[in-house]
């Protein structure tokens, strides 16, 4: 009954008076039909201004209801209707909020259950992203960073509260567990319990950090990726367990803040899902900030050192044959589904590996009208989970305007400094699958924007050499998280490098890198190995074609090339050596170094340091292959 009173108190806005039309709206929010609400309104006397007093409502709570409604008391009716929902959402993260709003915007009654006092609707990694942005803004003290985190949390909470209020979603602060397929036992943060009825349910409880047994998480100074947000001091020395995305993000950020950082990884590589070039870039970044990386090393124990206290943590990390002292330890060893306390066994749902819930393409668990979305089903990305929640609602409420599958290729980002992003296959995967693929890499400095701001970075594209189809895109540098979206869509849509060349991007943006990469890939498909050498050969070919045109000659290109070859072949050996090629290019007004001419010889496919006639004519024709 407290929840019902809270709704009325909110509507009365603390002044104990409410207009009749507002009360009708509140009764409707509680689930009472219009034909039920009108007789109730008739029982309450309004003043001359058409206002009702809150005290009259309280008096009615125990009063009998007219026969036109039912034989129950008003209190019973409100209690029953207040606990019945078209949809109950468990979890008020970004996925849960999306599911709630998606249903409520269609007119359905929705309740969202979450025990947190501050509902921000923000994803799991918000803390690390706030720290990162603070660093990019030049903040270097922990007080400045905490101030920014607090501001972001307040703004996010305000935005989420406004969104839930706009769509009249009931926020139920507490926890819930399944009694049966449609009934959940709700326990409020105050400790009282009651049953809620949900015609449908979405489980969006997210994930929690894995905690390995060799780490004592009760020690001061020991954190996981969930609790690191409680850190209230700037560590002098940080040890990170795990060389995954979260671990490396924090490693670089704390190193930038002046902490000495050691990353300990059990396997022989970090971020093994990344393309080999992105791996090298991140390792280079770690080296730049003097982060020590220990690969193929396990952690045996984390212990309190002498004199350790809550205010001044002191720890000893036993890793391999080393003992590493530190004042902060962060465990970042992956995440598992947050299903504890849901009593899933009561409805026959059995979580799988990593406590993840298995679902079909519509996010249905296979039980009743119970759906699940987000991290708890292995969604990993907040954006993926949001899409899953929307699809589940569209399925359960029958709009039929939904796709059975997300786009197959999704963009991924590591919020390092600078960030890296990728979509599709990487170079290692392409080689393992024995694809006929090519690779091009274009530096930021090739685009006008990169020239202007001198930012370092690159775009790497992997393409199919048979048809030019884009297979993978990998980015390192500022704005990578924004640029990757076009790459992901290009792969999903089956675009080729030729399609990209016909696309007009906004001027002076890094999207120009896609055009440059496609342009180079086109040359590679034509057989070009060196862009400079191919251009030089093209210069010879164009000069010969222009000579034919100026003379109005009917000679074939092959005959003209033969004459040019003989003219350049001063020694009459039947081969053009490096010096002869250099002289030939000079006669065409192109000055090349010996190294550049050697590239021309290599580009022509010559193996003896000189070019024969057939190699010469094939190389000259390369311009026509484009």
Secondary structure, DSSP 8 states (H G I E B T S, - for coil): -HHHHHHHHHHHTTTTEEEHHHHHHHHHHTT--HHHHHHHHHHS---TTSEEEHHHHHHHTTSB--TTT-SSBHHHHHHHHHTEEEEEEE--SHHHHHHHHHHHTTT--EEEEE--SS-----TTHHHHHHHHHHHTT--SHHHHHHHHHHHHHHHHHHHHHHHHHTT-EEEEEEEEESSSSEEEEEETTS-EEEEEEEEEEE---EEE---TTS-TTSTTEEETTGGGG--S--SEEEEE--SHHHHHHHHHHHHTT-EEEEE-SSSSSSTTS-HHHHHHHHHHHHHTT-EEE-S--EEEEEE-TT--SSS--EEEEETTEEEEESEEEE---EEE--TTS-GGGGT----GGG-----TT-B-SSTTEEE-GGGGT--SHHHHHHHHHHHHHHHTT-----SS--SS--EEE--SS-EEEEE--HHHHHHTT--EEEEEEEGGGSHHHHHH---EEEEEEEETTT-BEEEEEEEETTHHHHHHHHHHHHHTT-BHHHHHT----TTSTTHHHHHHHHHHHHHHTT-S-HHHHHHHHHHHHHHHHHHHHHT----HHHHHHHHHHHH-TT-SSEE-HHHHHHHHHHTT----HHHHHHHHHHTT-SSSSEEHHHHHHHHTHHHH-
